Amino acid sequence: MTTYAKHRIEDHEAFILDELLPHIIGYARASSTPSEVVAMACCLSLATILQAKGLSRESLRQCINGARLPIHDAPEELQ
């Protein structure tokens, strides 16, 4: 997998908080599915794509552990 060292997760915070999470929550509500189930399905699907592109499980784990987006401060709840 190509490494893009100049890119930071924080650079995408607005997209994640303003677009991605509202889509996940909206879909969950529309389908009467718990939002954490939809979020996990998205996460696993994206992890699968990243692994297919060459990201190791260990690298993926390190990415998750290193992520520090203030998602818990988002105005929407994952409910």
BATOR-612609 format. One record per atom (N, C-alpha, C): residue number from 1; y negated, x negated, z; residue in three letters. Coordinates in pm, 1 decimal. Last residue first. Layout:
<r><num>NUM</num><Y>Y</Y><X>X</X><Z>Z</Z><residuo>ALA</residuo></r>
...
// end
This chain:
<r><num>79</num><Y>-658.8</Y><X>2712.2</X><Z>1792.9</Z><residuo>GLN</residuo></r>
<r><num>79</num><Y>-583.2</Y><X>2822.5</X><Z>1850.1</Z><residuo>GLN</residuo></r>
<r><num>79</num><Y>-567.4</Y><X>2932.2</X><Z>1747.1</Z><residuo>GLN</residuo></r>
<r><num>78</num><Y>-832.8</Y><X>2468.8</X><Z>1819.1</Z><residuo>LEU</residuo></r>
<r><num>78</num><Y>-708.4</Y><X>2480.8</X><Z>1743.4</Z><residuo>LEU</residuo></r>
<r><num>78</num><Y>-622.4</Y><X>2585.6</X><Z>1811.9</Z><residuo>LEU</residuo></r>
<r><num>77</num><Y>-1172.1</Y><X>2571.1</X><Z>1809.6</Z><residuo>GLU</residuo></r>
<r><num>77</num><Y>-1051.2</Y><X>2535.7</X><Z>1884.0</Z><residuo>GLU</residuo></r>
<r><num>77</num><Y>-933.1</Y><X>2546.8</X><Z>1791.6</Z><residuo>GLU</residuo></r>
<r><num>76</num><Y>-1475.3</Y><X>2437.0</X><Z>1690.3</Z><residuo>GLU</residuo></r>
<r><num>76</num><Y>-1361.7</Y><X>2525.1</X><Z>1670.2</Z><residuo>GLU</residuo></r>
<r><num>76</num><Y>-1247.2</Y><X>2476.7</X><Z>1758.0</Z><residuo>GLU</residuo></r>
<r><num>75</num><Y>-1647.1</Y><X>2227.1</X><Z>1755.5</Z><residuo>PRO</residuo></r>
<r><num>75</num><Y>-1679.0</Y><X>2362.0</X><Z>1802.6</Z><residuo>PRO</residuo></r>
<r><num>75</num><Y>-1563.1</Y><X>2459.7</X><Z>1787.9</Z><residuo>PRO</residuo></r>
<r><num>74</num><Y>-1495.6</Y><X>1925.2</X><Z>1877.2</Z><residuo>ALA</residuo></r>
<r><num>74</num><Y>-1526.0</Y><X>2014.8</X><Z>1765.8</Z><residuo>ALA</residuo></r>
<r><num>74</num><Y>-1553.3</Y><X>2154.9</X><Z>1818.6</Z><residuo>ALA</residuo></r>
<r><num>73</num><Y>-1411.8</Y><X>1748.7</X><Z>2060.8</Z><residuo>ASP</residuo></r>
<r><num>73</num><Y>-1546.3</Y><X>1800.6</X><Z>2078.6</Z><residuo>ASP</residuo></r>
<r><num>73</num><Y>-1586.4</Y><X>1899.2</X><Z>1969.4</Z><residuo>ASP</residuo></r>
<r><num>72</num><Y>-1171.5</Y><X>1658.9</X><Z>1974.4</Z><residuo>HIS</residuo></r>
<r><num>72</num><Y>-1170.5</Y><X>1745.1</X><Z>2091.3</Z><residuo>HIS</residuo></r>
<r><num>72</num><Y>-1307.4</Y><X>1803.2</X><Z>2121.4</Z><residuo>HIS</residuo></r>
<r><num>71</num><Y>-1243.5</Y><X>1485.9</X><Z>1773.4</Z><residuo>ILE</residuo></r>
<r><num>71</num><Y>-1191.0</Y><X>1616.7</X><Z>1735.8</Z><residuo>ILE</residuo></r>
<r><num>71</num><Y>-1194.2</Y><X>1711.4</X><Z>1855.0</Z><residuo>ILE</residuo></r>
<r><num>70</num><Y>-1391.1</Y><X>1238.1</X><Z>1738.7</Z><residuo>PRO</residuo></r>
<r><num>70</num><Y>-1412.0</Y><X>1330.2</X><Z>1850.9</Z><residuo>PRO</residuo></r>
<r><num>70</num><Y>-1366.9</Y><X>1472.5</X><Z>1818.7</Z><residuo>PRO</residuo></r>
<r><num>69</num><Y>-1160.7</Y><X>988.7</X><Z>1637.3</Z><residuo>LEU</residuo></r>
<r><num>69</num><Y>-1254.5</Y><X>1094.0</X><Z>1599.5</Z><residuo>LEU</residuo></r>
<r><num>69</num><Y>-1271.0</Y><X>1189.7</X><Z>1716.6</Z><residuo>LEU</residuo></r>
<r><num>68</num><Y>-1005.8</Y><X>756.8</X><Z>1658.7</Z><residuo>ARG</residuo></r>
<r><num>68</num><Y>-1092.8</Y><X>795.2</X><Z>1768.9</Z><residuo>ARG</residuo></r>
<r><num>68</num><Y>-1198.8</Y><X>895.8</X><Z>1725.4</Z><residuo>ARG</residuo></r>
<r><num>67</num><Y>-695.6</Y><X>608.9</X><Z>1597.1</Z><residuo>ALA</residuo></r>
<r><num>67</num><Y>-794.6</Y><X>709.1</X><Z>1555.2</Z><residuo>ALA</residuo></r>
<r><num>67</num><Y>-875.6</Y><X>754.6</X><Z>1675.2</Z><residuo>ALA</residuo></r>
<r><num>66</num><Y>-492.5</Y><X>447.6</X><Z>1687.0</Z><residuo>GLY</residuo></r>
<r><num>66</num><Y>-626.1</Y><X>390.3</X><Z>1675.8</Z><residuo>GLY</residuo></r>
<r><num>66</num><Y>-734.7</Y><X>489.1</X><Z>1637.8</Z><residuo>GLY</residuo></r>
<r><num>65</num><Y>-263.0</Y><X>600.0</X><Z>1676.8</Z><residuo>ASN</residuo></r>
<r><num>65</num><Y>-307.8</Y><X>550.5</X><Z>1806.7</Z><residuo>ASN</residuo></r>
<r><num>65</num><Y>-450.6</Y><X>496.6</X><Z>1802.6</Z><residuo>ASN</residuo></r>
<r><num>64</num><Y>-251.7</Y><X>635.9</X><Z>1398.6</Z><residuo>ILE</residuo></r>
<r><num>64</num><Y>-266.5</Y><X>751.2</X><Z>1488.2</Z><residuo>ILE</residuo></r>
<r><num>64</num><Y>-320.3</Y><X>705.9</X><Z>1622.7</Z><residuo>ILE</residuo></r>
<r><num>63</num><Y>-215.4</Y><X>369.7</X><Z>1315.9</Z><residuo>CYS</residuo></r>
<r><num>63</num><Y>-331.7</Y><X>447.7</X><Z>1269.8</Z><residuo>CYS</residuo></r>
<r><num>63</num><Y>-357.6</Y><X>565.9</X><Z>1362.3</Z><residuo>CYS</residuo></r>
<r><num>62</num><Y>28.2</Y><X>309.5</X><Z>1434.6</Z><residuo>GLN</residuo></r>
<r><num>62</num><Y>-90.6</Y><X>235.6</X><Z>1475.5</Z><residuo>GLN</residuo></r>
<r><num>62</num><Y>-217.9</Y><X>308.6</X><Z>1433.5</Z><residuo>GLN</residuo></r>
<r><num>61</num><Y>192.3</Y><X>483.9</X><Z>1287.7</Z><residuo>ARG</residuo></r>
<r><num>61</num><Y>180.1</Y><X>498.9</X><Z>1433.5</Z><residuo>ARG</residuo></r>
<r><num>61</num><Y>54.6</Y><X>428.3</X><Z>1484.8</Z><residuo>ARG</residuo></r>
<r><num>60</num><Y>163.0</Y><X>366.1</X><Z>1035.6</Z><residuo>LEU</residuo></r>
<r><num>60</num><Y>119.9</Y><X>503.4</X><Z>1057.3</Z><residuo>LEU</residuo></r>
<r><num>60</num><Y>100.0</Y><X>530.4</X><Z>1206.3</Z><residuo>LEU</residuo></r>
<r><num>59</num><Y>283.7</Y><X>120.5</X><Z>1083.5</Z><residuo>SER</residuo></r>
<r><num>59</num><Y>142.0</Y><X>125.6</X><Z>1047.2</Z><residuo>SER</residuo></r>
<r><num>59</num><Y>84.7</Y><X>264.9</X><Z>1069.3</Z><residuo>SER</residuo></r>
<r><num>58</num><Y>544.2</Y><X>212.4</X><Z>1132.8</Z><residuo>GLU</residuo></r>
<r><num>58</num><Y>470.9</Y><X>140.1</X><Z>1236.7</Z><residuo>GLU</residuo></r>
<r><num>58</num><Y>321.4</Y><X>140.1</X><Z>1207.5</Z><residuo>GLU</residuo></r>
<r><num>57</num><Y>612.5</Y><X>319.7</X><Z>887.4</Z><residuo>ARG</residuo></r>
<r><num>57</num><Y>604.5</Y><X>408.1</X><Z>1004.2</Z><residuo>ARG</residuo></r>
<r><num>57</num><Y>524.9</Y><X>341.3</X><Z>1116.0</Z><residuo>ARG</residuo></r>
<r><num>56</num><Y>403.6</Y><X>182.4</X><Z>624.8</Z><residuo>SER</residuo></r>
<r><num>56</num><Y>521.7</Y><X>184.0</X><Z>711.1</Z><residuo>SER</residuo></r>
<r><num>56</num><Y>502.1</Y><X>281.3</X><Z>826.6</Z><residuo>SER</residuo></r>
<r><num>55</num><Y>298.8</Y><X>286.9</X><Z>312.1</Z><residuo>LEU</residuo></r>
<r><num>55</num><Y>258.9</Y><X>271.7</X><Z>451.9</Z><residuo>LEU</residuo></r>
<r><num>55</num><Y>382.9</Y><X>281.6</X><Z>539.9</Z><residuo>LEU</residuo></r>
<r><num>54</num><Y>370.7</Y><X>342.2</X><Z>48.9</Z><residuo>GLY</residuo></r>
<r><num>54</num><Y>399.4</Y><X>210.6</X><Z>104.3</Z><residuo>GLY</residuo></r>
<r><num>54</num><Y>357.1</Y><X>188.3</X><Z>248.5</Z><residuo>GLY</residuo></r>
<r><num>53</num><Y>358.7</Y><X>589.9</X><Z>-54.5</Z><residuo>LYS</residuo></r>
<r><num>53</num><Y>264.8</Y><X>493.0</X><Z>-111.8</Z><residuo>LYS</residuo></r>
<r><num>53</num><Y>279.4</Y><X>354.6</X><Z>-49.2</Z><residuo>LYS</residuo></r>
<r><num>52</num><Y>531.7</Y><X>721.3</X><Z>109.6</Z><residuo>ALA</residuo></r>
<r><num>52</num><Y>572.9</Y><X>702.2</X><Z>-29.5</Z><residuo>ALA</residuo></r>
<r><num>52</num><Y>483.3</Y><X>601.5</X><Z>-100.6</Z><residuo>ALA</residuo></r>
<r><num>51</num><Y>368.3</Y><X>730.5</X><Z>334.3</Z><residuo>GLN</residuo></r>
<r><num>51</num><Y>489.2</Y><X>647.8</X><Z>336.7</Z><residuo>GLN</residuo></r>
<r><num>51</num><Y>539.0</Y><X>620.9</X><Z>195.1</Z><residuo>GLN</residuo></r>
<r><num>50</num><Y>177.4</Y><X>913.4</X><Z>242.9</Z><residuo>LEU</residuo></r>
<r><num>50</num><Y>137.6</Y><X>775.7</X><Z>274.7</Z><residuo>LEU</residuo></r>
<r><num>50</num><Y>258.3</Y><X>682.7</X><Z>280.0</Z><residuo>LEU</residuo></r>
<r><num>49</num><Y>337.4</Y><X>1143.2</X><Z>218.0</Z><residuo>ILE</residuo></r>
<r><num>49</num><Y>270.1</Y><X>1087.4</X><Z>99.8</Z><residuo>ILE</residuo></r>
<r><num>49</num><Y>232.8</Y><X>941.8</X><Z>124.7</Z><residuo>ILE</residuo></r>
<r><num>48</num><Y>408.0</Y><X>1175.9</X><Z>486.2</Z><residuo>THR</residuo></r>
<r><num>48</num><Y>511.5</Y><X>1155.2</X><Z>384.9</Z><residuo>THR</residuo></r>
<r><num>48</num><Y>452.5</Y><X>1093.2</X><Z>259.0</Z><residuo>THR</residuo></r>
<r><num>47</num><Y>159.8</Y><X>1224.8</X><Z>599.2</Z><residuo>ALA</residuo></r>
<r><num>47</num><Y>233.9</Y><X>1105.7</X><Z>640.5</Z><residuo>ALA</residuo></r>
<r><num>47</num><Y>342.7</Y><X>1072.7</X><Z>538.4</Z><residuo>ALA</residuo></r>
<r><num>46</num><Y>104.8</Y><X>1473.3</X><Z>481.5</Z><residuo>LEU</residuo></r>
<r><num>46</num><Y>22.0</Y><X>1357.1</X><Z>447.5</Z><residuo>LEU</residuo></r>
<r><num>46</num><Y>90.7</Y><X>1226.3</X><Z>485.7</Z><residuo>LEU</residuo></r>
<r><num>45</num><Y>305.2</Y><X>1624.2</X><Z>608.2</Z><residuo>SER</residuo></r>
<r><num>45</num><Y>299.2</Y><X>1615.7</X><Z>462.3</Z><residuo>SER</residuo></r>
<r><num>45</num><Y>218.2</Y><X>1494.3</X><Z>417.8</Z><residuo>SER</residuo></r>
<r><num>44</num><Y>235.0</Y><X>1594.7</X><Z>876.1</Z><residuo>LEU</residuo></r>
<r><num>44</num><Y>363.1</Y><X>1543.0</X><Z>828.7</Z><residuo>LEU</residuo></r>
<r><num>44</num><Y>366.1</Y><X>1529.2</X><Z>676.8</Z><residuo>LEU</residuo></r>
<r><num>43</num><Y>-18.4</Y><X>1723.7</X><Z>873.2</Z><residuo>CYS</residuo></r>
<r><num>43</num><Y>-4.0</Y><X>1584.3</X><Z>915.9</Z><residuo>CYS</residuo></r>
<r><num>43</num><Y>124.5</Y><X>1523.3</X><Z>861.6</Z><residuo>CYS</residuo></r>
<r><num>42</num><Y>51.7</Y><X>1984.0</X><Z>796.8</Z><residuo>CYS</residuo></r>
<r><num>42</num><Y>-39.2</Y><X>1903.3</X><Z>713.7</Z><residuo>CYS</residuo></r>
<r><num>42</num><Y>-23.1</Y><X>1755.3</X><Z>744.4</Z><residuo>CYS</residuo></r>
<r><num>41</num><Y>214.0</Y><X>2052.3</X><Z>1013.7</Z><residuo>ALA</residuo></r>
<r><num>41</num><Y>269.4</Y><X>2055.9</X><Z>877.7</Z><residuo>ALA</residuo></r>
<r><num>41</num><Y>183.8</Y><X>1971.7</X><Z>783.6</Z><residuo>ALA</residuo></r>
<r><num>40</num><Y>25.4</Y><X>2032.9</X><Z>1220.6</Z><residuo>MET</residuo></r>
<r><num>40</num><Y>140.2</Y><X>1941.1</X><Z>1217.4</Z><residuo>MET</residuo></r>
<r><num>40</num><Y>203.1</Y><X>1937.7</X><Z>1079.1</Z><residuo>MET</residuo></r>
<r><num>39</num><Y>-147.1</Y><X>2243.1</X><Z>1150.3</Z><residuo>ALA</residuo></r>
<r><num>39</num><Y>-198.3</Y><X>2106.1</X><Z>1157.3</Z><residuo>ALA</residuo></r>
<r><num>39</num><Y>-84.4</Y><X>2005.1</X><Z>1149.7</Z><residuo>ALA</residuo></r>
<r><num>38</num><Y>31.0</Y><X>2458.7</X><Z>1176.9</Z><residuo>VAL</residuo></r>
<r><num>38</num><Y>-26.9</Y><X>2428.8</X><Z>1046.1</Z><residuo>VAL</residuo></r>
<r><num>38</num><Y>-79.5</Y><X>2285.5</X><Z>1044.0</Z><residuo>VAL</residuo></r>
<r><num>37</num><Y>78.6</Y><X>2438.1</X><Z>1450.5</Z><residuo>VAL</residuo></r>
<r><num>37</num><Y>191.3</Y><X>2431.2</X><Z>1357.6</Z><residuo>VAL</residuo></r>
<r><num>37</num><Y>140.4</Y><X>2395.4</X><Z>1217.9</Z><residuo>VAL</residuo></r>
<r><num>36</num><Y>-173.1</Y><X>2475.0</X><Z>1558.1</Z><residuo>GLU</residuo></r>
<r><num>36</num><Y>-110.4</Y><X>2343.8</X><Z>1577.3</Z><residuo>GLU</residuo></r>
<r><num>36</num><Y>12.1</Y><X>2327.7</X><Z>1486.7</Z><residuo>GLU</residuo></r>
<r><num>35</num><Y>-225.9</Y><X>2741.2</X><Z>1498.0</Z><residuo>SER</residuo></r>
<r><num>35</num><Y>-297.2</Y><X>2636.3</X><Z>1424.6</Z><residuo>SER</residuo></r>
<r><num>35</num><Y>-234.7</Y><X>2499.1</X><Z>1442.6</Z><residuo>SER</residuo></r>
<r><num>34</num><Y>41.1</Y><X>2965.7</X><Z>1453.2</Z><residuo>PRO</residuo></r>
<r><num>34</num><Y>-36.8</Y><X>2882.7</X><Z>1545.2</Z><residuo>PRO</residuo></r>
<r><num>34</num><Y>-100.7</Y><X>2765.2</X><Z>1470.0</Z><residuo>PRO</residuo></r>
<r><num>33</num><Y>-10.2</Y><X>3214.9</X><Z>1207.2</Z><residuo>THR</residuo></r>
<r><num>33</num><Y>65.5</Y><X>3097.2</X><Z>1247.2</Z><residuo>THR</residuo></r>
<r><num>33</num><Y>-18.0</Y><X>3019.0</X><Z>1347.0</Z><residuo>THR</residuo></r>
<r><num>32</num><Y>-114.4</Y><X>3421.3</X><Z>1049.0</Z><residuo>SER</residuo></r>
<r><num>32</num><Y>-63.7</Y><X>3447.7</X><Z>1184.5</Z><residuo>SER</residuo></r>
<r><num>32</num><Y>30.1</Y><X>3337.4</X><Z>1233.5</Z><residuo>SER</residuo></r>
<r><num>31</num><Y>-242.4</Y><X>3357.3</X><Z>822.4</Z><residuo>SER</residuo></r>
<r><num>31</num><Y>-96.5</Y><X>3366.0</X><Z>813.3</Z><residuo>SER</residuo></r>
<r><num>31</num><Y>-30.4</Y><X>3394.6</X><Z>948.5</Z><residuo>SER</residuo></r>
<r><num>30</num><Y>-506.0</Y><X>3348.9</X><Z>899.5</Z><residuo>ALA</residuo></r>
<r><num>30</num><Y>-468.5</Y><X>3440.6</X><Z>792.2</Z><residuo>ALA</residuo></r>
<r><num>30</num><Y>-317.7</Y><X>3460.0</X><Z>783.4</Z><residuo>ALA</residuo></r>
<r><num>29</num><Y>-496.9</Y><X>3141.0</X><Z>1091.7</Z><residuo>ARG</residuo></r>
<r><num>29</num><Y>-530.9</Y><X>3278.5</X><Z>1131.0</Z><residuo>ARG</residuo></r>
<r><num>29</num><Y>-484.0</Y><X>3378.7</X><Z>1027.0</Z><residuo>ARG</residuo></r>
<r><num>28</num><Y>-430.4</Y><X>2924.7</X><Z>925.0</Z><residuo>ALA</residuo></r>
<r><num>28</num><Y>-344.6</Y><X>2962.0</X><Z>1038.2</Z><residuo>ALA</residuo></r>
<r><num>28</num><Y>-370.9</Y><X>3105.7</X><Z>1081.4</Z><residuo>ALA</residuo></r>
<r><num>27</num><Y>-648.3</Y><X>2917.2</X><Z>751.6</Z><residuo>TYR</residuo></r>
<r><num>27</num><Y>-515.4</Y><X>2945.7</X><Z>699.3</Z><residuo>TYR</residuo></r>
<r><num>27</num><Y>-422.9</Y><X>2992.2</X><Z>811.0</Z><residuo>TYR</residuo></r>
<r><num>26</num><Y>-849.7</Y><X>2852.3</X><Z>939.4</Z><residuo>GLY</residuo></r>
<r><num>26</num><Y>-856.3</Y><X>2975.0</X><Z>860.4</Z><residuo>GLY</residuo></r>
<r><num>26</num><Y>-721.2</Y><X>3013.7</X><Z>804.2</Z><residuo>GLY</residuo></r>
<r><num>25</num><Y>-760.5</Y><X>2601.0</X><Z>1027.3</Z><residuo>ILE</residuo></r>
<r><num>25</num><Y>-772.6</Y><X>2712.0</X><Z>1121.9</Z><residuo>ILE</residuo></r>
<r><num>25</num><Y>-775.6</Y><X>2845.4</X><Z>1048.2</Z><residuo>ILE</residuo></r>
<r><num>24</num><Y>-776.2</Y><X>2455.9</X><Z>787.0</Z><residuo>ILE</residuo></r>
<r><num>24</num><Y>-650.1</Y><X>2465.0</X><Z>860.4</Z><residuo>ILE</residuo></r>
<r><num>24</num><Y>-652.1</Y><X>2585.4</X><Z>953.8</Z><residuo>ILE</residuo></r>
<r><num>23</num><Y>-1049.1</Y><X>2486.8</X><Z>727.6</Z><residuo>HIS</residuo></r>
<r><num>23</num><Y>-947.1</Y><X>2535.0</X><Z>634.1</Z><residuo>HIS</residuo></r>
<r><num>23</num><Y>-812.9</Y><X>2552.4</X><Z>704.5</Z><residuo>HIS</residuo></r>
<r><num>22</num><Y>-1171.5</Y><X>2359.2</X><Z>951.6</Z><residuo>PRO</residuo></r>
<r><num>22</num><Y>-1190.9</Y><X>2502.9</X><Z>928.4</Z><residuo>PRO</residuo></r>
<r><num>22</num><Y>-1090.2</Y><X>2562.2</X><Z>829.0</Z><residuo>PRO</residuo></r>
<r><num>21</num><Y>-1067.8</Y><X>2091.4</X><Z>904.1</Z><residuo>LEU</residuo></r>
<r><num>21</num><Y>-1025.4</Y><X>2171.8</X><Z>1019.5</Z><residuo>LEU</residuo></r>
<r><num>21</num><Y>-1053.5</Y><X>2320.3</X><Z>1001.8</Z><residuo>LEU</residuo></r>
<r><num>20</num><Y>-1206.2</Y><X>2027.8</X><Z>652.5</Z><residuo>LEU</residuo></r>
<r><num>20</num><Y>-1061.9</Y><X>2026.1</X><Z>668.3</Z><residuo>LEU</residuo></r>
<r><num>20</num><Y>-1014.3</Y><X>2112.9</X><Z>785.3</Z><residuo>LEU</residuo></r>
<r><num>19</num><Y>-1494.6</Y><X>2071.2</X><Z>697.0</Z><residuo>GLU</residuo></r>
<r><num>19</num><Y>-1417.3</Y><X>2131.3</X><Z>588.4</Z><residuo>GLU</residuo></r>
<r><num>19</num><Y>-1267.5</Y><X>2140.6</X><Z>618.5</Z><residuo>GLU</residuo></r>
<r><num>18</num><Y>-1609.0</Y><X>1958.2</X><Z>923.5</Z><residuo>ASP</residuo></r>
<r><num>18</num><Y>-1678.5</Y><X>2068.3</X><Z>857.0</Z><residuo>ASP</residuo></r>
<r><num>18</num><Y>-1595.6</Y><X>2139.7</X><Z>750.1</Z><residuo>ASP</residuo></r>
<r><num>17</num><Y>-1435.8</Y><X>1754.0</X><Z>1013.8</Z><residuo>LEU</residuo></r>
<r><num>17</num><Y>-1483.2</Y><X>1857.2</X><Z>1105.7</Z><residuo>LEU</residuo></r>
<r><num>17</num><Y>-1540.8</Y><X>1979.1</X><Z>1035.1</Z><residuo>LEU</residuo></r>
<r><num>16</num><Y>-1384.8</Y><X>1605.1</X><Z>776.4</Z><residuo>ILE</residuo></r>
<r><num>16</num><Y>-1275.9</Y><X>1651.6</X><Z>862.2</Z><residuo>ILE</residuo></r>
<r><num>16</num><Y>-1320.9</Y><X>1768.6</X><Z>948.7</Z><residuo>ILE</residuo></r>
<r><num>15</num><Y>-1644.2</Y><X>1554.4</X><Z>677.9</Z><residuo>PHE</residuo></r>
<r><num>15</num><Y>-1545.1</Y><X>1626.2</X><Z>596.3</Z><residuo>PHE</residuo></r>
<r><num>15</num><Y>-1435.8</Y><X>1685.3</X><Z>683.8</Z><residuo>PHE</residuo></r>
<r><num>14</num><Y>-1748.4</Y><X>1407.8</X><Z>896.7</Z><residuo>ALA</residuo></r>
<r><num>14</num><Y>-1810.3</Y><X>1534.5</X><Z>855.5</Z><residuo>ALA</residuo></r>
<r><num>14</num><Y>-1713.1</Y><X>1617.4</X><Z>771.6</Z><residuo>ALA</residuo></r>
<r><num>13</num><Y>-1577.6</Y><X>1179.0</X><Z>901.5</Z><residuo>GLU</residuo></r>
<r><num>13</num><Y>-1583.7</Y><X>1273.0</X><Z>1013.1</Z><residuo>GLU</residuo></r>
<r><num>13</num><Y>-1640.8</Y><X>1408.3</X><Z>972.3</Z><residuo>GLU</residuo></r>
<r><num>12</num><Y>-1553.8</Y><X>968.9</X><Z>737.6</Z><residuo>HIS</residuo></r>
<r><num>12</num><Y>-1505.4</Y><X>1097.1</X><Z>686.9</Z><residuo>HIS</residuo></r>
<r><num>12</num><Y>-1509.9</Y><X>1205.7</X><Z>792.5</Z><residuo>HIS</residuo></r>
<r><num>11</num><Y>-1622.2</Y><X>742.7</X><Z>869.7</Z><residuo>ASP</residuo></r>
<r><num>11</num><Y>-1701.0</Y><X>775.5</X><Z>750.2</Z><residuo>ASP</residuo></r>
<r><num>11</num><Y>-1664.8</Y><X>913.3</X><Z>695.2</Z><residuo>ASP</residuo></r>
<r><num>10</num><Y>-1426.6</Y><X>702.7</X><Z>1056.4</Z><residuo>GLU</residuo></r>
<r><num>10</num><Y>-1550.3</Y><X>767.2</X><Z>1098.9</Z><residuo>GLU</residuo></r>
<r><num>10</num><Y>-1638.2</Y><X>809.1</X><Z>981.6</Z><residuo>GLU</residuo></r>
<r><num>9</num><Y>-1240.9</Y><X>549.2</X><Z>924.4</Z><residuo>ILE</residuo></r>
<r><num>9</num><Y>-1212.2</Y><X>690.6</X><Z>944.1</Z><residuo>ILE</residuo></r>
<r><num>9</num><Y>-1338.2</Y><X>767.4</X><Z>982.8</Z><residuo>ILE</residuo></r>
<r><num>8</num><Y>-1377.1</Y><X>326.7</X><Z>682.5</Z><residuo>ARG</residuo></r>
<r><num>8</num><Y>-1352.1</Y><X>361.2</X><Z>822.0</Z><residuo>ARG</residuo></r>
<r><num>8</num><Y>-1327.4</Y><X>510.7</X><Z>832.5</Z><residuo>ARG</residuo></r>
<r><num>7</num><Y>-1336.0</Y><X>63.7</X><Z>447.8</Z><residuo>HIS</residuo></r>
<r><num>7</num><Y>-1343.3</Y><X>206.5</X><Z>476.9</Z><residuo>HIS</residuo></r>
<r><num>7</num><Y>-1307.2</Y><X>232.1</X><Z>621.9</Z><residuo>HIS</residuo></r>
<r><num>6</num><Y>-1287.4</Y><X>-200.7</X><Z>401.5</Z><residuo>LYS</residuo></r>
<r><num>6</num><Y>-1427.3</Y><X>-161.0</X><Z>418.4</Z><residuo>LYS</residuo></r>
<r><num>6</num><Y>-1444.2</Y><X>-13.3</X><Z>451.7</Z><residuo>LYS</residuo></r>
<r><num>5</num><Y>-1014.6</Y><X>-230.0</X><Z>359.7</Z><residuo>ALA</residuo></r>
<r><num>5</num><Y>-1071.6</Y><X>-273.3</X><Z>487.0</Z><residuo>ALA</residuo></r>
<r><num>5</num><Y>-1214.8</Y><X>-225.1</X><Z>508.0</Z><residuo>ALA</residuo></r>
<r><num>4</num><Y>-778.2</Y><X>-88.4</X><Z>231.0</Z><residuo>TYR</residuo></r>
<r><num>4</num><Y>-920.0</Y><X>-72.8</X><Z>202.6</Z><residuo>TYR</residuo></r>
<r><num>4</num><Y>-995.9</Y><X>-102.4</X><Z>330.6</Z><residuo>TYR</residuo></r>
<r><num>3</num><Y>-479.0</Y><X>-204.4</X><Z>97.2</Z><residuo>THR</residuo></r>
<r><num>3</num><Y>-561.4</Y><X>-189.5</X><Z>217.3</Z><residuo>THR</residuo></r>
<r><num>3</num><Y>-707.6</Y><X>-184.1</X><Z>176.0</Z><residuo>THR</residuo></r>
<r><num>2</num><Y>-218.2</Y><X>-53.1</X><Z>-81.8</Z><residuo>THR</residuo></r>
<r><num>2</num><Y>-343.5</Y><X>-126.6</X><Z>-86.2</Z><residuo>THR</residuo></r>
<r><num>2</num><Y>-422.5</Y><X>-99.7</X><Z>41.4</Z><residuo>THR</residuo></r>
<r><num>1</num><Y>118.9</Y><X>-85.0</X><Z>0.0</Z><residuo>MET</residuo></r>
<r><num>1</num><Y>0.0</Y><X>0.0</X><Z>0.0</Z><residuo>MET</residuo></r>
<r><num>1</num><Y>-122.5</Y><X>-87.6</X><Z>0.0</Z><residuo>MET</residuo></r>
// end
